[in-house]
Amino acid sequence: MMKILDIGHKNLFLDEAISFLETEVSDAMYSGNIQAMKIIHGHGSGALRRAVRDWCNDQHGRFKAIILGEDYDMFHPDSVAMRSECGLPYDPDFGKRNSAITYIWF
């Protein structure tokens, strides 16, 4: 199962958004039901996208993969493997090269 987390449209300050992300990721991982998370950070100025992706990269080794929305397609091995393992038959962003989202595979 994949959880969708929209932090790009909550009007949070950057530090609040990252704190919210940390909490949601920890809760999802602890629950055991969630295998992946789709984080919608939006386009905007790009500050939130950079902060989310920096945070993900700082968690090196914690996740199976971090998949950038612009790489999320049938030619990206982690994208295909995540979709298969998580049983995700349909995602409207698959193959859309959407830089406003980032995926975390637990």
Secondary structure, DSSP 4 states (H G I P E B T S, - for coil): -EEEEE-TTS---HHHHHHHHHHHHHHHHHHSS--EEEEE--STTSHHHHHHHHHHHHTTTSSSEEEEGGG-STT-HHHHHHHHHHT----TTTTS--TTEEEEE-
